[in-house]
Amino acid sequence: MEAVQDCIGGATVWDFAALKFCIAAAGFILALFVPKERKRPALIAATCVFFATLVPLMIHTLFHMVGYIRDTAPWTFKYGSNEELPWD
């Protein structure tokens, strides 16, 4: 597991984009081999898996970005820290 963490830690956005395109291409190739009568169930299954993985990833990303914005926003320079914000 440490090797995986080291690999991910050294990866760039471009590395993850290339990985995403690679996985998408593999999905397209596999879809070509699905028989015509089973394409609809395969589409439904793929859609469910897509949303089941997308939603948690986007929630995690959203919370990470909100934390980053909150920590680096201009008002943190005026008030010193987020604990002293006037609306908290």
C-alpha positions as CSV (number, residue, x, y, z in Angstrom):
1,M,0.0,0.0,0.0
2,E,2.9,2.3,0.7
3,A,4.1,1.9,-2.9
4,V,0.7,2.9,-4.2
5,Q,0.7,6.0,-2.0
6,D,4.2,6.9,-3.2
7,C,3.1,6.5,-6.8
8,I,-0.1,8.6,-6.3
9,G,1.9,11.2,-4.4
10,G,4.3,11.7,-7.3
11,A,1.6,11.8,-10.0
12,T,0.4,14.9,-11.7
13,V,-3.0,16.0,-13.0
14,W,-1.8,14.9,-16.4
15,D,-1.0,11.4,-15.2
16,F,-4.5,11.0,-13.8
17,A,-6.0,12.5,-17.0
18,A,-4.1,9.9,-19.1
19,L,-5.2,7.1,-16.8
20,K,-8.8,8.3,-17.1
21,F,-8.6,8.3,-20.9
22,C,-7.0,4.8,-20.8
23,I,-9.8,3.4,-18.7
24,A,-12.4,5.1,-20.8
25,A,-10.9,3.6,-24.0
26,A,-10.8,0.2,-22.4
27,G,-14.5,0.6,-21.6
28,F,-15.3,1.5,-25.2
29,I,-13.4,-1.5,-26.5
30,L,-15.2,-3.8,-24.1
31,A,-18.6,-2.3,-25.1
32,L,-17.9,-3.3,-28.7
33,F,-18.1,-7.0,-27.6
34,V,-21.4,-6.8,-25.8
35,P,-24.1,-8.6,-27.8
36,K,-26.8,-6.4,-29.2
37,E,-29.6,-7.9,-27.1
38,R,-27.6,-7.2,-23.9
39,K,-26.5,-3.6,-24.6
40,R,-29.3,-2.0,-22.7
41,P,-28.6,-3.9,-19.4
42,A,-24.9,-3.2,-19.9
43,L,-25.6,0.5,-20.3
44,I,-27.8,0.6,-17.2
45,A,-25.1,-1.2,-15.2
46,A,-22.3,1.1,-16.5
47,T,-24.4,4.2,-15.7
48,C,-25.0,2.9,-12.1
49,V,-21.3,2.2,-11.6
50,F,-20.4,5.6,-13.1
51,F,-22.7,7.5,-10.7
52,A,-21.8,5.3,-7.7
53,T,-18.2,6.3,-8.2
54,L,-18.6,9.8,-9.4
55,V,-20.7,11.1,-6.5
56,P,-18.3,10.2,-3.7
57,L,-15.3,11.4,-5.7
58,M,-17.0,14.8,-6.4
59,I,-18.1,15.2,-2.8
60,H,-14.5,14.5,-1.7
61,T,-13.1,17.0,-4.3
62,L,-15.7,19.6,-3.4
63,F,-14.9,19.5,0.3
64,H,-11.2,19.6,-0.5
65,M,-11.6,22.6,-2.8
66,V,-13.9,24.5,-0.4
67,G,-11.3,23.9,2.4
68,Y,-8.5,25.2,0.0
69,I,-10.5,28.3,-0.9
70,R,-11.4,29.0,2.6
71,D,-7.8,28.7,3.8
72,T,-6.4,30.9,0.9
73,A,-9.2,33.4,0.4
74,P,-8.4,37.1,0.8
75,W,-10.4,37.5,4.1
76,T,-7.9,35.2,5.8
77,F,-5.3,37.8,5.4
78,K,-7.5,40.5,6.9
79,Y,-8.7,38.5,9.9
80,G,-5.7,36.2,10.4
81,S,-7.5,32.9,10.5
82,N,-10.8,31.4,9.6
83,E,-11.8,31.1,13.3
84,E,-12.1,34.9,13.5
85,L,-14.4,35.4,10.5
86,P,-17.2,37.9,11.3
87,W,-20.0,35.6,10.1
88,D,-18.9,32.5,12.0
